[in-house]
């Protein structure tokens, strides 16, 4: 969202090995829940429209917790572009 679709993140995938132990550690980080998420003005070109509606970190987390891992977690925030 912050790059207005220029950079795509990848889903985290792991191939487990049954003979070697593996340690995973979770890290929780993020902005304050009231922080607004939108494309960075410095990355917008001219009069380019945002691909996403502005939303808060709380709205995103709520959406993510109510979705499955395979879901597009930004789908609710995408703008519908008329062609």
N, C-alpha and C positions, 0 to 999 in steps of 0.2 A: 504494500500500500504506500509506503513512504517513498518508493521510487516510481510510483504510478505504473507499475507493471513492467518496468525496464529490466529489473533483476528478479528472477524467480528463485524461490527457496526450494530445496529438495526435501523430500520426506526422509526421515532417519530410518535406515534399514540396518539390520544386523544379521550376520550369518553365524550361528552358534556352532561351536566345535565341541562334540561330546567328550573329547579326551583332554581338553585343556580348560582349566577353570577361567571364568570371566567375571570381572567385577564391574558393575555399573553404578554410577553415582548420579543422582538427580540434582539439578541446580534450579532453584526458583528465583527468577528475577523479572522485573518488569517495572513500568512506570507506576505512578499513583493511579488508583482506580478511576479517578475523574479526568485523567489526562486524555486529551483528544488526539486521535490518530487520523492523519490525513497526509497526502503527498507533500513532500518538502518543497516549499516555493522555489528554492534554488535549483530544483531538478525539473521544474515545469518549464516547457518551452513556449514562449509567446503566449498566445491565447488558448493553449492546450487545455482541454477539459479533463477533470479528474475522472478516473475509471471507478472510483469508490465514493460512497457517501461518507461524510465525516462520522466517526463513532468514538466512543470512549473505550479505554482499556477494559473497564468493567463489562461493557456490552460485548466486547470480543470474548472475554473469558467466559461469560455466561453462555454465549453461543457455542464456544468450544466444549464446555463441559456437557452441553446438551446434544452434542453430535458424536458420531462414531469416528474412529481414527481415519477411516477411508473417506470421510466427507470432505468437501471443499469448505473449509472453515471461514473463508472470506465471502462465500456465495451470498450470504444475507446482506452484505455491505456493497456489493457491486451495483453500479448504476446501469440501468438498461439504456443503451444507446440506440436511438432511433436512426434507422438508415434510410 
